[in-house]
Amino acid sequence: MAKRALRLACVALSILILRHHSEFQAFTGSVRAQTGSRISLRSVAETGLSQLAAVTTLSIDTGDLAIIKEYAETGLITDATTNPLFVSQAGLSGDPVYVAFVEDAIEYACGKVEGVDERVALAMDKLAVNLGVAISKLVTGYISTEVDPRLSFDKEETLRRARRIIALYEEAGVPRERVLIKLAATWEGIAAMAELEKEGITCNMTLVFGFVQAVAAAQYGARLISPFPGRVLDWHKRSSGKETWSPREDPGVVAVERIRHIGSV
Ligand SMILES: *[C@@H]1O[C@H](CO)[C@@H](O)[C@H](O)[C@H]1NC(C)=O
């Protein structure tokens, strides 16, 4: 009885925390491929997507395994990214595949650590990894998994959780070379990344809105830097009142263009 109550408490708490995460994500609103709009995959694959894939590496940002599979089979997508929002969407979808991931994560956490907070934290990481492991069977490249964004200003805790996510992947047979740990490019996040990269834990530095963040991430050896052109544009729209920009003048595009040349100057 007590065990069941605790288990329910674990579920309720994870859902709460996952909800909290969705709000965080909605607030920061990361840039991602428009995987949500179900335009005919065939026409996309033959036109825009294949043209893009010819000049760059494409990563799909979703936690929906069916969508990842569909795009991975075109051969145009090699990497995949999840974040707490996608993990929560999967976890709350009611689909038996994802429900099994949630159940497994809670059971795992309840069997490993004590205390509700610690259990919820471990269950969340394990859930993200369960999803990531399934994705790793669909794509050939990297899977990005994000460290709880609330730890973005806590270097030590970020390190502990990032290492633990990697340990969970390795426990499930996915080597660290296939995983990118996604961290916010805050001062603390960049400091944590510098240590992780030395341990062979590659990082995708996210929430990059400015040149200085990108330069610091590059100098400390980040494997990947992810600027957010859409959010840069939002800021400029709001501060200037100007609604439409030509692609060349779009401040987000201009910022990414400048960031892209870090290292070649
Ligand atoms: C890195 O993170 C960004 C931002 O979240 C994401 O859009 C991108 O797909 C990620 N890259 C890879 C290779 O996972």
The ligand as an SDF file (V2000), in Angstrom:
LIG
                    3D

 14 14  0  0  0  0  0  0  0  0999 V2000
   21.2850   20.6610  -30.9990 C   0  0  0  0  0  0  0  0  0  0  0  0
   20.3500   21.4460  -30.2780 O   0  0  0  0  0  0  0  0  0  0  0  0
   19.4710   22.2250  -31.0770 C   0  0  0  0  0  0  0  0  0  0  0  0
   18.6830   23.1400  -30.1700 C   0  0  0  0  0  0  0  0  0  0  0  0
   17.9060   22.4570  -29.2670 O   0  0  0  0  0  0  0  0  0  0  0  0
   18.6260   21.3100  -31.9110 C   0  0  0  0  0  0  0  0  0  0  0  0
   17.7350   22.0670  -32.7080 O   0  0  0  0  0  0  0  0  0  0  0  0
   19.5450   20.4620  -32.7980 C   0  0  0  0  0  0  0  0  0  0  0  0
   18.7870   19.5490  -33.5480 O   0  0  0  0  0  0  0  0  0  0  0  0
   20.5650   19.7240  -31.9510 C   0  0  0  0  0  0  0  0  0  0  0  0
   21.5080   19.0510  -32.8430 N   0  0  0  0  0  0  0  0  0  0  0  0
   21.6830   17.7380  -32.8690 C   0  0  0  0  0  0  0  0  0  0  0  0
   22.6550   17.2110  -33.8530 C   0  0  0  0  0  0  0  0  0  0  0  0
   21.0910   16.9900  -32.1350 O   0  0  0  0  0  0  0  0  0  0  0  0
  1  2  1  0
  1 10  1  0
  2  3  1  0
  3  4  1  0
  3  6  1  0
  4  5  1  0
  6  7  1  0
  6  8  1  0
  8  9  1  0
  8 10  1  0
 10 11  1  0
 11 12  1  0
 12 13  1  0
 12 14  2  0
M  END
$$$$
